Amino acid sequence: MSDANSLDALIQALKRLPGVGVKSAQRMAFHLLQHDRVGAQHLAQALLAAAKQTQHCEHCHTFTEHTLCATCRDERRDQTQLCVVETPADQAAMERTGAYRGLYFVLMGKLSPLDGIGPNELGLKKLFERACDGIVHEVILATNFTAEGEATAYVISEGLKARGLHPTRLARGVPVGSELEYVDLGTIAHALVDRR
């Protein structure tokens, strides 16, 4: 492979990252090769190691290097609560709040029929089995408030209700510290409907 081809391959690989276009990929590639060859080696090694060693947790489906992730192994977690999120990044965001001490189920996506992602691809059967294990009493649907996230929450909610469970949904509302005149109308409407 010639130098130009390996550089092009690097740029194409970097373009696969979300939000990275051709110019950003070129900038990153040129920076790594011109200013930080050691960093480029570390990045390559870290990517290879993560790709080889990372797998899905048998209980919650998040990323881990073990059979069970650290959260599922933590006996101090509330086993009766199960929070359903779309991605490991969403799980990390929930953890950063420090407000939730239950367990998780990570869907690794959301329903998107146009992309060929249906209930089977999200592992909803496994989710329903886990939610109906006799230990879980509350399932919290924490999917994103996008059209796909709402559709995913609806399908999961209906599936759980058919099995005798009554899931809860994260509340939507006006962000703390915001002024009503600057909040979008959809958020205000949902906050009004979900008021308590």
matplotlib code that plots the C-alpha trace (Angstrom):
import matplotlib.pyplot as plt

x = [0.0, 1.5, 1.7, -1.2, -3.4, -2.6, -3.3, -6.6, -7.5, -6.9, -9.1, -11.8, -11.6, -11.8, -14.8, -16.8, -16.9, -20.2, -20.1, -16.7, -16.7, -13.9, -12.2, -12.3, -11.0, -8.2, -7.3, -7.1, -5.1, -2.6, -2.3, -1.6, 1.0, 2.7, 2.6, 1.7, 3.0, 3.2, -0.4, -1.4, 0.3, -1.5, -4.8, -4.3, -3.4, -6.3, -8.7, -7.4, -7.5, -11.1, -12.3, -10.8, -11.6, -15.0, -18.1, -21.7, -22.8, -24.9, -27.5, -27.7, -26.1, -23.7, -20.0, -17.7, -14.5, -16.2, -19.2, -21.1, -20.4, -19.4, -22.9, -24.6, -21.9, -22.5, -24.6, -25.4, -27.5, -31.3, -32.2, -35.9, -35.4, -34.5, -33.8, -34.0, -31.6, -30.7, -26.9, -24.0, -23.5, -27.1, -26.3, -23.2, -25.2, -27.7, -24.8, -23.3, -26.5, -25.9, -29.7, -30.3, -29.1, -30.9, -29.8, -30.0, -30.9, -29.0, -30.9, -27.8, -30.1, -33.8, -36.5, -36.0, -37.8, -36.2, -32.8, -34.0, -34.0, -37.0, -37.8, -35.6, -32.6, -33.0, -33.3, -36.7, -37.4, -34.4, -35.6, -39.1, -37.6, -35.4, -38.2, -40.5, -37.9, -39.9, -37.2, -37.8, -40.7, -40.2, -39.1, -38.1, -38.2, -35.3, -35.2, -34.5, -37.3, -37.0, -39.6, -37.7, -37.1, -40.8, -41.8, -39.3, -40.7, -44.2, -43.5, -41.6, -44.4, -47.1, -45.1, -44.5, -48.2, -49.2, -47.0, -48.6, -46.0, -46.6, -43.5, -42.7, -41.2, -38.7, -40.4, -40.1, -40.1, -38.6, -34.9, -33.8, -32.6, -34.4, -36.8, -40.1, -39.9, -36.8, -38.0, -39.5, -43.3, -43.2, -41.2, -43.6, -46.6, -45.2, -44.2, -47.8, -49.4, -46.9, -47.2, -47.3]
y = [0.0, 3.4, 6.4, 8.1, 5.0, 4.5, 8.2, 7.9, 4.8, 6.6, 9.6, 7.2, 5.4, 8.6, 9.7, 6.7, 8.6, 10.4, 14.1, 13.8, 14.9, 14.8, 18.0, 17.1, 13.6, 15.1, 17.6, 14.7, 12.5, 15.3, 16.3, 12.7, 12.1, 15.5, 16.3, 13.3, 10.0, 8.5, 9.5, 7.9, 4.6, 4.8, 5.4, 2.5, 0.2, 1.3, 0.8, -2.7, -3.7, -2.3, -4.1, -7.4, -7.3, -5.5, -7.6, -7.2, -7.7, -10.9, -9.1, -5.5, -5.6, -2.7, -2.8, -4.7, -6.8, -9.4, -11.6, -9.1, -5.4, -3.6, -2.2, -5.6, -7.1, -4.4, -6.0, -2.5, -1.7, -1.8, -5.1, -4.1, -1.2, -1.6, 1.5, 1.0, 3.3, 3.4, 3.5, 3.0, 6.8, 7.3, 4.9, 6.9, 10.1, 8.5, 7.4, 10.9, 12.2, 10.1, 9.9, 6.4, 3.3, 0.5, -1.7, -1.1, -2.6, -1.0, -1.4, -0.5, 1.5, 2.4, 1.1, 2.3, 0.3, 2.3, 1.1, -2.4, -2.2, -3.8, -5.4, -8.5, -6.4, -4.5, -7.7, -6.8, -10.5, -10.5, -7.3, -8.7, -11.8, -9.7, -7.4, -10.4, -12.3, -11.7, -9.5, -6.3, -4.3, -1.0, -0.6, 3.0, 3.9, 6.4, 6.4, 9.7, 12.1, 11.8, 10.3, 6.9, 7.1, 7.7, 4.9, 2.6, 3.5, 2.9, -0.5, -1.5, -0.1, -2.0, -5.2, -4.8, -3.9, -7.1, -9.0, -7.3, -4.7, -0.9, 0.9, 4.5, 7.1, 9.8, 13.1, 15.9, 19.5, 22.9, 22.8, 24.1, 27.8, 28.5, 31.2, 30.2, 32.7, 30.9, 27.3, 25.6, 25.2, 21.4, 21.3, 23.7, 21.7, 18.4, 20.1, 21.4, 18.0, 16.1, 18.7, 17.4]
z = [0.0, -1.0, 1.4, -0.3, -0.1, 3.6, 4.3, 2.3, 4.3, 7.6, 6.5, 5.4, 8.7, 10.7, 8.6, 10.1, 13.4, 14.1, 13.1, 11.3, 7.7, 5.1, 6.3, 10.0, 9.2, 7.1, 9.9, 12.5, 10.2, 9.3, 13.0, 14.1, 11.4, 11.5, 15.3, 17.3, 15.9, 19.4, 20.0, 16.7, 17.9, 21.3, 19.5, 17.1, 20.0, 22.2, 19.3, 18.6, 22.3, 22.8, 19.6, 20.8, 24.5, 24.7, 24.7, 25.8, 29.5, 29.7, 31.9, 30.7, 27.2, 27.9, 27.0, 29.4, 29.3, 31.6, 31.5, 33.7, 33.8, 37.1, 37.5, 37.3, 39.6, 42.3, 45.0, 46.4, 43.4, 43.7, 41.9, 41.8, 39.4, 35.7, 33.6, 29.9, 27.8, 24.2, 24.4, 26.9, 26.6, 27.9, 30.7, 31.6, 31.6, 34.1, 36.3, 36.3, 37.9, 41.0, 41.4, 40.1, 42.0, 40.1, 37.2, 33.4, 30.2, 27.2, 23.9, 21.8, 19.5, 18.9, 16.7, 13.1, 10.5, 7.7, 8.9, 9.4, 13.2, 14.7, 18.1, 17.4, 16.6, 19.9, 21.9, 23.3, 24.1, 26.4, 28.0, 28.6, 30.2, 32.4, 33.4, 34.3, 36.4, 39.6, 41.0, 39.0, 40.2, 38.2, 34.7, 33.9, 30.2, 29.6, 25.8, 24.1, 23.4, 19.6, 17.3, 17.3, 21.0, 21.7, 19.4, 21.1, 24.5, 23.3, 22.0, 25.1, 27.3, 25.5, 25.7, 29.4, 30.1, 28.2, 30.7, 33.7, 34.4, 34.5, 33.3, 34.1, 31.7, 32.4, 32.9, 30.4, 31.3, 31.5, 32.2, 35.6, 35.3, 32.0, 31.2, 29.7, 26.8, 25.5, 25.9, 22.8, 22.8, 22.7, 25.9, 27.6, 26.4, 27.7, 31.0, 31.4, 30.7, 33.0, 35.8, 39.4]

ax = plt.figure().add_subplot(projection="3d")
ax.plot(x, y, z, "-o")
ax.set_aspect("equal")
plt.show()
